[in-house]
Amino acid sequence: MTNRRRSWKRLYVYLLCISLLGCLCDHFIKTANAAELRGDFSLEGFLFLSNPAWQHQENQSASVAGNVEFFHDLQNNLSFTLEGFYRLDSQDKERTHGDLRLAEFLYYTDNFEITAGFGRVFWGATEFVHLTDIINQTDQVDALDGEEKLGQPMIHFSLPLDACVIEAFALPWFRERTFPGAKGRFRSPLAVDTDAAQYESSSKKYHQDFALRGSTTFADADVGLSYFRGTARDPVLLLSFDKISGSAFLYPYYQQINQTGLDIQLIAGEWLIKGEAYYRTGQSRSYAASTFGFEYTFVGIAGTMMDMGLIGEYVFDDRDNGWLPTIYENDIMGGVRLAINDMASSNILLGLIRDLDSGSTIIGIEASRRLGDSLRLTLDASFFIDMEYSDPAFAMARDDCIKLELVWYW
């Protein structure tokens, strides 16, 4: 049996398992008193418009994925939340993976909250790049835009005060970033061997990371100030060679950093002003990065129920690409978001990212529409235009693609 036939057979088996799980979940919800159980199952297909740049890659791929979410409100101000995820991919074995996104206990009183377990926390305000969002590791094989995150083991203490909210995070276990395998698209010319990961700290993934954040609201502005000390979520990729075969590969090197961040969001009528910035030390030299922009919404355009939002942002990073490459060094971003506001919750987002130094341009399109009460169809497209060889994103120059996804919610 060929590898492709084995992959499709695994897809069919997984589809059957998810269907059976859905039936069990429905029965469980009806019999549980203080519990909620829900989830989704998705079918996803990629079509790449150009022949691959690297060996072993294909022009199409398919996958199935499932999410299960469980919530139980226990007695004595205690609750438990569980969210599990698994994806089975037909091409890239590294994209076939599962994760415990959430598995946390929450204890709450009128004065404070404590959560313990696997959690997810989001920091930030801007649309395209989330500079200050550093608690959770990026699941880079599941989504190109970096929006998907791995569950992070943590103890999270939240203290609401009259003027602000103070949060403290103890992070006892580091999660390594996922990378596409040799057969995956959106990868570097050399595949990344995650099994060969190295750490600056002798404690490796068990280094005790720590974070603090204070947030407040005054007038129409939301402001957050954060501090993080620990293992950098974005590794440096270093070159190595296999001693037996002599073939080259990349491996992640995780350094220790200190990062101070600021995020702000201001509402002024139909305008939404956003900004994020951080200052980081520890990765060979200190550097700073910032992004800021706006979103303006036209409500009820042309006398209809539709709303249209215009988005504009700029990001600057003072790293030298020869020292520590970054895609977002001196870039402008623009977008148009159209909310149809119909019964099917239809929406479309057109976005553009342009490097002001090299002229490299990335265009993205996202559209979705609900089909009935429990189905949603999503279309994503990405196009890489005039990619300059010196741009860190040049490896994706031939990865123009269209992704179609059908999600069933239960």
Secondary structure, DSSP 8 states (H G I E B T S, - for coil): --HHHHHHHHHHHHHHHHHHHHHHHHHHHHH-SSEEEEEEEEEEEEEESS--SSTT--SEEEEEEEEEEEEEE-SSSEEEEEEEEEEEESS-TTTSEEEEEEEEEEEE-SS-EEEEEEE-------SS--SS--SS-B-TTT-TTS--B--EEEEEEEEE-SS-EEEEEEE-S--------TT-SS--SS-B-GGG-EESSTTGGG--EEEEEEEEEETTEEEEEEEEEEE-SS-EEEEEE-TTT--EEEEEEE-EEEEEEEEEEEEETTEEEEEEEEEEE-SSS-EEEEEEEEEEEE-SGGGSS-EEEEEEEEEEE---TTTS--S-SEEEEEEEEEE--STT--EEEEEEEEETTT--EEEEEEEEEEETTTEEEEEEEEEEES--TTSGGGGGTT--EEEEEEEEE-
